[in-house]
Protein backbone atom coordinates (compact mmCIF):
# COMPACT_ATOMS: atom_id res chain seq x y z
CA UNK A 1 0.00 0.00 0.00
CA UNK A 2 1.12 3.56 -0.74
CA UNK A 3 -0.10 6.65 1.09
CA UNK A 4 -1.19 9.57 -1.09
CA UNK A 5 -2.41 12.65 0.80
CA UNK A 6 -3.04 10.45 3.81
CA UNK A 7 -5.13 7.95 1.82
CA UNK A 8 -3.86 4.41 1.26
CA UNK A 9 -3.91 3.01 -2.25
CA UNK A 10 -2.90 -0.36 -3.59
CA UNK A 11 0.39 -0.48 -5.42
CA UNK A 12 -0.45 -1.66 -8.93
CA UNK A 13 2.61 -2.82 -10.86
CA UNK A 14 0.78 -4.42 -13.80
CA UNK A 15 0.07 -1.02 -15.39
CA UNK A 16 1.92 -1.98 -18.59
CA UNK A 17 -0.73 -4.64 -19.22
CA UNK A 18 -3.59 -2.16 -18.97
CA UNK A 19 -4.77 -0.20 -21.99
CA UNK A 20 -4.23 3.56 -21.73
CA UNK A 21 -7.28 5.43 -20.46
CA UNK A 22 -9.21 7.31 -23.13
CA UNK A 23 -10.73 10.72 -22.55
CA UNK A 24 -14.26 11.73 -23.44
CA UNK A 25 -13.38 12.46 -27.07
CA UNK A 26 -11.27 9.29 -27.35
CA UNK A 27 -7.98 11.15 -26.86
CA UNK A 28 -5.20 9.00 -25.42
CA UNK A 29 -4.18 10.29 -21.96
CA UNK A 30 -0.53 10.24 -23.05
CA UNK A 31 -1.26 13.00 -25.61
CA UNK A 32 -2.91 15.47 -23.21
CA UNK A 33 -1.13 18.43 -21.64
CA UNK A 34 -3.79 19.35 -19.03
CA UNK A 35 -5.95 16.93 -17.04
CA UNK A 36 -9.21 17.17 -15.10
CA UNK A 37 -9.30 15.87 -11.53
CA UNK A 38 -11.19 12.79 -12.74
CA UNK A 39 -8.60 12.02 -15.41
CA UNK A 40 -5.76 12.53 -12.93
CA UNK A 41 -7.50 10.19 -10.47
CA UNK A 42 -7.77 7.43 -13.08
CA UNK A 43 -4.13 7.80 -14.07
CA UNK A 44 -2.98 7.73 -10.41
CA UNK A 45 -5.46 4.99 -9.48
CA UNK A 46 -6.90 6.99 -6.58
CA UNK A 47 -10.29 8.57 -6.04
CA UNK A 48 -11.20 11.94 -7.51
CA UNK A 49 -11.70 13.23 -3.98
CA UNK A 50 -8.09 12.33 -3.13
CA UNK A 51 -6.87 14.38 -6.12
CA UNK A 52 -9.09 17.31 -5.07
CA UNK A 53 -7.81 17.11 -1.48
CA UNK A 54 -4.17 17.08 -2.66
CA UNK A 55 -4.89 20.01 -5.01
CA UNK A 56 -6.59 22.03 -2.27
CA UNK A 57 -3.81 21.46 0.30
CA UNK A 58 -1.07 22.34 -2.22
CA UNK A 59 0.51 18.92 -2.74
CA UNK A 60 -0.70 18.88 -6.36
CA UNK A 61 -0.21 22.05 -8.37
CA UNK A 62 -2.67 23.27 -10.95
CA UNK A 63 -5.21 25.99 -11.65
CA UNK A 64 -8.92 26.66 -11.55
CA UNK A 65 -10.83 27.35 -14.73
CA UNK A 66 -11.75 31.06 -14.67
CA UNK A 67 -15.39 31.64 -13.78
CA UNK A 68 -15.96 28.09 -12.52
CA UNK A 69 -15.12 25.77 -9.66
CA UNK A 70 -13.31 23.26 -11.91
CA UNK A 71 -9.65 22.40 -11.40
CA UNK A 72 -7.09 21.55 -14.08
CA UNK A 73 -3.71 19.88 -13.61
CA UNK A 74 -0.84 20.40 -16.09
CA UNK A 75 1.04 17.27 -17.21
CA UNK A 76 4.30 18.41 -15.57
CA UNK A 77 2.58 18.97 -12.20
CA UNK A 78 0.87 15.56 -12.37
CA UNK A 79 4.17 13.88 -13.29
CA UNK A 80 5.95 15.53 -10.34
CA UNK A 81 3.11 14.58 -7.98
CA UNK A 82 3.27 10.96 -9.13
CA UNK A 83 7.05 10.81 -8.70
CA UNK A 84 6.92 12.47 -5.26
CA UNK A 85 4.31 9.96 -4.04
CA UNK A 86 5.79 6.79 -5.54
CA UNK A 87 3.01 6.32 -8.10
CA UNK A 88 4.15 4.56 -11.31
CA UNK A 89 4.39 7.10 -14.14
CA UNK A 90 4.07 4.62 -17.00
CA UNK A 91 1.01 6.39 -18.42
CA UNK A 92 2.92 9.68 -18.73
CA UNK A 93 6.54 8.53 -19.31
CA UNK A 94 5.99 7.16 -22.81
CA UNK A 95 4.44 10.40 -24.13
CA UNK A 96 7.19 12.57 -22.60
CA UNK A 97 9.85 10.41 -24.27
CA UNK A 98 8.06 10.75 -27.62
CA UNK A 99 7.85 14.55 -27.24
CA UNK A 100 11.57 14.84 -26.44
CA UNK A 101 12.49 12.70 -29.46
CA UNK A 102 10.62 15.05 -31.81
CA UNK A 103 12.54 18.14 -30.67
Secondary structure, DSSP 8 states (H G I E B T S, - for coil): -EEETTEEE----GGGGS---B-TTS-BGGG-SEEEHHHHHHHHTS-HHHHHHHHHTTSS--EE-TTSS-EEEEHHHHHHHHHHTT---HHHHHHHHHHHHH-
